[in-house]
C-alpha cells in the first residue's frame, strides 16, 4: 500500500508541473506575437531623393531629402507615381495657365536648325495673350546674343523674355550682394563675361585662358589672384588644365570663395547630328579637384524660377514649363510648383520616359510644341 501511495503522489507532482508549464507558455505568447513567423506585408525602407538648393541671405543650404518608400516583404515594389498623360486637348492646357516657359535646345531649335512649326505655335500663343519666356542652360551666349540667334531663325523674341544660365550666374551674384571689389574667375565662354560686365563685376579667365599652358618643371608654383571671390563654371570649348588648376587654387585657398555652376547638363546640342559632352563635364572636373559641391544657378535649381516669378509677378501655378529633358526642364518645373510638358523633339525619347528606371514624370508629353496647333484643330 505504501508503494502505491508514493506512485500516486509522484503522478500528482508531474501533472502539476505540466499544468504550470502550459500556463507559462500561454502567458508568454500573449505578451508577444501569437504568430512569431509571420512577416508584415509591407516594410519601410529609406531611399535618397533629389538634392535641392535653397538660397537665403547669400548662402546656400544643401538639403538631402530622404523620403520613405514602401517595399513588400516579397521584394516587389508598389507602382510608381502616376505616369505622364499624352497631351490630347491642347486648348485645355493653354487656357489653364498664363505663362509658358520654353527651354530652347531641343524645343525651339536643335543646333542651328529651327524645329518644325515653332513660329506658328509661338504666334498662336501670343495671340491668345500668353506670356512667353525662354530659359536655357547654355551659358555660351548672353541674352543679347541669344536675341540675335532668335532673330536669325526668324523668331520675334524680346531680350527681356530670354533667360540664359550666363545671366543667372550674374543675377545670383547680385542677389547675394557680391562685393564689387572682389573678382570672378570664369571657366566658360563669352556669354558669362558679357553678363558679368553688364552687372558691373570684375572678372578674369574665360576663352583667353584657353590658350595658356602650364610648364610643369621641378619646383614650379602656379600663382593665382587672391582677390577672386567666386569661380563660375559653365560650358567651355576652351577648357584646359590651366583653368582647372586656377579654379581649384581659388576655391581651395581663397577664404570664402564661391563655387558656382551655370548647370550640370551631361550633354548638349552643338550640332543637330549628335549629342556632345555638356557643361556638367567641366563642373565635374572642379568637383573632383576641390571636393566641393557647386551652387547651381541653372535648371533644375529653383533660382531662375524664383527670379522669373518675382520679375513678372507670376503665380507659379499659372506657369507651364515646356522642355525636352526630364532631369533639368521637367524637374525645374516640378521644383517650382508649375505644370510640366515634355516634348520628344530633343534629348528624351518615349522609351526613356516609360523606362522603369525613370522617376521623373511630367504632367503631359507630346512629340513637339507644334502639336499645340494640330491637337487644337482636332478638338474643334
Secondary structure, 3 states (H helix, E strand, C coil): CHHHHHHHHHHHHHHHHHHHHHHHHHHHHHCCCCCCCCCCCEEEEECCCCEEEEEECCEEEEEECCCEEEEECCCCECCCCCCCEECCCHHHHHHCCCEEEECCECCCEECCEECCCHHHHHHHHHHCCCEEEEEECCCCCCHHHHHHHHHHCCCCCCHHHEEEHHHHHHHHHHHCCCCCCCEEEEECCHHHHHHHHHCCCEEEEHHHHHHCCCCCCCCCCCCCCCCEEEEEECCCCCCCHHHHHHHHHHHHHCCCCEEEECCCCCEECCCCCCCEECHHHHHHHHHHHHCCCCEECCCCCCHHHHHHHHHHCCCHHHEEEEECCHHHHHHHHHHCCCEEEEECCCCCCHHHHHCCCCCCCCCEEECCCCHHHHHHHHCC
